[in-house]
Amino acid sequence: MTNPRNTYEEESSKVIIPLPEEFDLKANLGYLERNKNECMYEVENDTITRVIAIDEIPTLVRIKVNDSNQMVVHFLKGKPQETIDVVQYIREWFDLDNDLTPFYQIAKTDPFLKMTVEKFYGLRLIGIPDLFEALCWGVLGQQINLSFAYTLKKQFVEKFGESIEWEGKKYWIFPSYKRIAKLTPIDLADIKMTVKKSEYIIGIAQLMASGELSKEKLREAENFIEVEKSLIKIRGIGPWTANYVLMRCLRFPAAFPIDDAGLINAIKTILNMDRKPTKEEILKFSIPWRNWESYATFYLWRVLY
């Protein structure tokens, strides 16, 4: 049987990736376009343009979906040593290898998911394949609203990241942990984050630069709980950030940022509550979502915007 990860067509300057039936372009673009300060890609005319860096080799790509439900990836500038690396990055970014049929079966009768899934059917849990980027995004987003988190990320990326220029525009690459590991909080003072967050991000970068922390090492852990514990041991990483990274980078389906403000507000909105639901109530509501908590959370976020 052919491994779907290896299924793609390659031409001189593009690759064509077949998409699952449960993929809707508008649903996914709706998520990607949720904030105007997003700096890691550009969406224009149903087309995504971004840099994908593999082993520090950057490739600028433009991604479209054709009428045959195929993702067409054009290489605009630069090309990786192995095309399949870009294909796998994109498959991971859009979670294309996950069969959503069981989740949609659960959603059909679930009072929280039914209408949300009907409205956003075909939305994938769009991830952050790079561990350092995912951890930074988790730290930046702690205890602030989403809009301000995007502002901080933009400042951080544009100050410390590299970029590729194409047709008069700059397309950014997330700062490397190797570069950030050499900094001090004073170097990050221009970015409007707390000193503590600066320390956390530099500390994470140093752990990765030393080889103590990596995506590969985390995946070697025996189970979900062990990975969660490993992340929480890191200074600045609490249960919310750990589960955010487990959900969007390490792809654990049972990852559940139960204290997430967006999740809490979505449930409050759906139930028309005049107070926030308690943790115990959320745990009870989530019993039917077992092993699909990450997707349930991602879809419930869409209730709010």
C-alpha positions as CSV (number, residue, x, y, z in Angstrom):
1,M,0.0,0.0,0.0
2,T,1.3,3.4,-0.9
3,N,2.2,5.7,2.0
4,P,0.1,8.8,1.6
5,R,3.0,10.9,2.8
6,N,4.9,9.9,-0.3
7,T,2.0,10.5,-2.7
8,Y,2.6,13.6,-4.8
9,E,3.5,14.6,-8.3
10,E,6.6,16.6,-9.0
11,E,7.2,18.9,-12.0
12,S,10.1,21.3,-12.7
13,S,9.0,24.1,-10.4
14,K,6.0,22.7,-8.5
15,V,4.6,19.7,-6.7
16,I,1.0,18.5,-6.6
17,I,-0.3,17.0,-3.3
18,P,-3.7,15.1,-3.3
19,L,-6.0,16.3,-0.5
20,P,-8.4,14.3,1.7
21,E,-12.1,14.6,0.9
22,E,-12.6,16.3,4.2
23,F,-10.6,19.4,3.2
24,D,-12.3,22.7,2.5
25,L,-10.1,25.6,1.3
26,K,-12.4,28.4,2.5
27,A,-12.6,26.9,6.0
28,N,-8.8,26.7,6.3
29,L,-8.2,30.1,4.8
30,G,-10.7,31.5,7.2
31,Y,-8.5,30.3,10.0
32,L,-5.3,31.5,8.4
33,E,-6.6,35.0,7.8
34,R,-7.9,35.5,11.3
35,N,-5.4,38.3,12.2
36,K,-3.9,41.0,9.9
37,N,-0.7,40.9,11.9
38,E,0.2,37.4,10.9
39,C,3.8,37.6,9.6
40,M,4.7,34.0,8.7
41,Y,2.6,33.8,5.5
42,E,0.4,35.9,3.2
43,V,-3.0,34.9,2.0
44,E,-4.3,36.7,-1.2
45,N,-6.8,35.6,-3.8
46,D,-7.2,32.1,-2.2
47,T,-3.4,31.7,-2.4
48,I,-0.9,31.2,0.4
49,T,2.7,32.5,0.0
50,R,5.3,31.6,2.7
51,V,8.8,30.5,3.4
52,I,9.4,26.9,4.4
53,A,12.8,26.4,5.9
54,I,14.1,22.8,6.1
55,D,17.5,22.3,7.8
56,E,18.0,26.1,7.6
57,I,17.5,26.0,3.8
58,P,14.7,28.4,2.9
59,T,12.2,27.9,0.1
60,L,9.6,30.4,-0.9
61,V,6.4,28.6,-2.0
62,R,3.0,29.7,-3.3
63,I,0.2,27.3,-2.5
64,K,-3.1,27.0,-4.3
65,V,-5.9,24.4,-4.4
66,N,-7.2,23.4,-7.8
67,D,-10.6,22.1,-8.9
68,S,-9.4,18.5,-8.6
69,N,-8.9,18.9,-4.8
70,Q,-5.2,19.0,-5.1
71,M,-2.8,21.3,-3.4
72,V,-0.4,22.9,-6.0
73,V,2.8,24.1,-4.5
74,H,4.9,26.4,-6.7
75,F,8.6,26.9,-5.8
76,L,9.1,30.7,-6.3
77,K,12.6,31.1,-4.8
78,G,15.1,28.5,-3.6
79,K,14.5,24.8,-3.5
80,P,15.1,22.2,-0.8
81,Q,17.6,19.4,-1.2
82,E,14.7,17.0,-1.0
83,T,11.3,18.0,-2.4
84,I,9.6,15.4,-0.1
85,D,10.7,17.5,2.9
86,V,8.6,20.4,1.8
87,V,5.7,18.0,1.0
88,Q,5.9,16.5,4.5
89,Y,6.1,19.9,6.1
90,I,2.9,21.0,4.3
91,R,1.2,17.7,5.1
92,E,2.0,18.2,8.7
93,W,1.1,21.9,8.7
94,F,-2.5,21.1,7.5
95,D,-2.7,17.7,9.3
96,L,-3.4,16.0,5.9
97,D,-2.6,12.5,7.1
98,N,-5.3,12.4,9.8
99,D,-8.6,10.7,9.0
100,L,-11.3,13.0,10.5
101,T,-14.2,10.5,10.0
102,P,-14.3,9.4,13.6
103,F,-14.3,13.0,14.8
104,Y,-17.1,14.0,12.5
105,Q,-19.1,11.0,13.7
106,I,-18.7,12.2,17.3
107,A,-19.7,15.8,16.2
108,K,-23.0,14.7,14.7
109,T,-24.6,14.2,18.1
110,D,-22.5,16.4,20.3
111,P,-24.3,19.6,21.4
112,F,-21.0,21.6,21.3
113,L,-19.6,20.4,18.1
114,K,-22.6,19.7,15.8
115,M,-23.2,23.2,14.5
116,T,-19.6,24.2,14.6
117,V,-18.5,21.3,12.5
118,E,-21.4,21.8,10.0
119,K,-20.3,25.4,9.6
120,F,-16.5,24.7,9.3
121,Y,-16.6,21.2,7.8
122,G,-13.2,20.5,6.1
123,L,-11.2,22.6,8.5
124,R,-8.0,20.9,9.5
125,L,-6.1,21.4,12.8
126,I,-3.5,23.8,11.3
127,G,-0.3,23.2,13.1
128,I,3.1,24.7,13.8
129,P,5.6,22.0,12.7
130,D,8.7,23.8,14.1
131,L,9.0,23.1,17.8
132,F,10.8,26.3,18.7
133,E,8.2,28.4,16.9
134,A,5.4,26.5,18.6
135,L,7.0,27.0,22.0
136,C,7.6,30.7,21.4
137,W,4.1,31.2,20.2
138,G,2.8,29.4,23.3
139,V,4.9,31.6,25.6
140,L,4.0,34.8,23.7
141,G,0.3,34.1,24.0
142,Q,0.3,33.5,27.8
143,Q,-2.2,35.7,29.6
144,I,-2.8,38.2,26.8
145,N,-5.4,38.6,24.1
146,L,-4.8,37.0,20.7
147,S,-4.4,40.3,18.9
148,F,-1.6,41.5,21.1
149,A,0.1,38.1,20.9
150,Y,0.2,38.5,17.1
151,T,1.8,42.0,17.5
152,L,4.5,40.5,19.8
153,K,5.2,37.7,17.3
154,K,5.5,40.2,14.4
155,Q,8.0,42.3,16.4
156,F,10.0,39.3,17.4
157,V,10.1,37.8,13.9
158,E,11.0,41.1,12.1
159,K,13.7,41.9,14.6
160,F,15.5,38.5,14.8
161,G,14.3,36.5,11.7
162,E,15.6,36.3,8.2
163,S,13.5,37.1,5.2
164,I,13.3,36.4,1.4
165,E,12.2,39.2,-0.9
166,W,9.9,38.5,-3.8
167,E,8.1,41.0,-6.1
168,G,8.9,43.8,-3.6
169,K,7.6,42.0,-0.5
170,K,9.4,40.4,2.4
171,Y,8.5,36.9,3.5
172,W,9.8,36.0,7.0
173,I,11.5,33.0,8.5
174,F,10.9,32.4,12.2
175,P,14.1,33.2,14.2
176,S,16.3,30.2,14.8
177,Y,16.8,28.9,18.3
178,K,20.6,29.1,17.6
179,R,20.4,32.9,17.2
180,I,18.0,33.5,20.1
181,A,20.1,31.3,22.5
182,K,23.0,33.8,22.2
183,L,20.8,36.8,23.4
184,T,20.0,38.3,26.7
185,P,16.7,39.8,27.8
186,I,18.2,43.2,27.2
187,D,18.4,42.3,23.4
188,L,14.6,41.7,23.5
189,A,13.8,44.9,25.3
190,D,12.3,46.7,22.3
191,I,9.7,44.0,22.0
192,K,6.7,44.8,24.3
193,M,6.8,41.5,26.1
194,T,7.6,41.0,29.8
195,V,11.1,40.4,30.9
196,K,10.0,37.0,32.2
197,K,8.7,36.0,28.7
198,S,12.1,37.1,27.2
199,E,13.9,34.9,29.7
200,Y,11.6,31.9,29.0
201,I,12.1,32.2,25.2
202,I,15.9,32.5,25.6
203,G,15.9,29.6,28.0
204,I,14.0,27.4,25.6
205,A,16.4,28.4,22.8
206,Q,19.4,27.4,24.9
207,L,17.9,24.0,25.8
208,M,17.4,23.4,22.0
209,A,20.9,24.7,21.1
210,S,22.4,22.3,23.7
211,G,20.5,19.4,22.3
212,E,18.7,18.8,25.5
213,L,15.3,19.6,23.9
214,S,14.2,18.6,20.5
215,K,11.0,17.4,18.7
216,E,12.7,14.0,18.1
217,K,13.5,13.6,21.8
218,L,10.0,14.5,22.9
219,R,8.5,12.0,20.4
220,E,10.7,9.2,22.0
221,A,8.7,9.5,25.2
222,E,6.5,6.5,26.1
223,N,3.2,8.3,26.1
224,F,1.3,11.6,26.1
225,I,1.6,12.1,29.9
226,E,5.4,11.7,29.8
227,V,5.8,14.3,27.0
228,E,3.5,16.7,28.9
229,K,5.6,16.3,32.0
230,S,8.8,16.9,30.1
231,L,7.5,20.1,28.7
232,I,6.1,21.4,32.0
233,K,9.6,20.9,33.6
234,I,10.8,23.7,31.3
235,R,10.8,27.1,32.9
236,G,7.9,29.2,31.5
237,I,6.0,26.2,30.3
238,G,2.8,25.4,32.2
239,P,0.0,23.0,31.5
240,W,-1.7,25.3,29.0
241,T,1.4,26.0,27.0
242,A,2.4,22.3,27.1
243,N,-0.9,21.2,25.8
244,Y,-0.9,23.9,23.1
245,V,2.4,22.6,21.8
246,L,1.2,18.9,22.2
247,M,-1.8,19.8,20.1
248,R,-0.3,22.0,17.4
249,C,3.2,20.8,17.0
250,L,3.5,17.2,18.4
251,R,0.1,16.3,17.2
252,F,-1.3,14.4,20.2
253,P,-5.0,14.0,19.6
254,A,-5.8,14.0,23.3
255,A,-4.0,17.2,24.0
256,F,-6.4,19.5,25.8
257,P,-5.6,23.0,26.9
258,I,-8.6,23.0,29.3
259,D,-7.7,26.4,30.8
260,D,-7.7,28.1,27.5
261,A,-9.6,31.3,27.5
262,G,-10.9,30.8,23.9
263,L,-12.2,27.3,24.8
264,I,-13.9,28.6,27.9
265,N,-15.5,31.5,26.1
266,A,-16.7,29.3,23.2
267,I,-18.5,27.0,25.7
268,K,-19.9,29.9,27.5
269,T,-21.2,31.4,24.2
270,I,-22.7,28.1,23.0
271,L,-24.6,27.6,26.3
272,N,-25.5,31.3,26.6
273,M,-24.1,31.2,30.2
274,D,-23.8,34.4,32.3
275,R,-20.6,33.0,33.9
276,K,-17.6,31.0,32.9
277,P,-18.0,27.2,32.9
278,T,-15.9,25.5,35.6
279,K,-13.1,23.1,34.9
280,E,-15.2,20.3,36.2
281,E,-18.0,21.2,33.9
282,I,-15.7,21.3,30.9
283,L,-14.3,17.9,31.8
284,K,-17.8,16.5,31.9
285,F,-18.8,18.2,28.6
286,S,-15.6,16.8,27.0
287,I,-16.2,13.1,27.8
288,P,-17.5,12.3,24.3
289,W,-14.5,14.0,22.7
290,R,-12.1,11.3,24.1
291,N,-8.9,11.1,22.0
292,W,-10.2,14.0,19.8
293,E,-9.9,16.8,22.4
294,S,-7.4,18.7,20.3
295,Y,-9.8,18.8,17.3
296,A,-12.8,19.7,19.5
297,T,-10.8,22.6,21.0
298,F,-9.7,23.8,17.6
299,Y,-13.2,23.8,16.2
300,L,-14.7,25.5,19.3
301,W,-12.1,28.3,18.9
302,R,-13.8,29.1,15.5
303,V,-17.1,29.9,17.4
304,L,-15.4,33.2,18.5
305,Y,-14.3,34.7,15.2
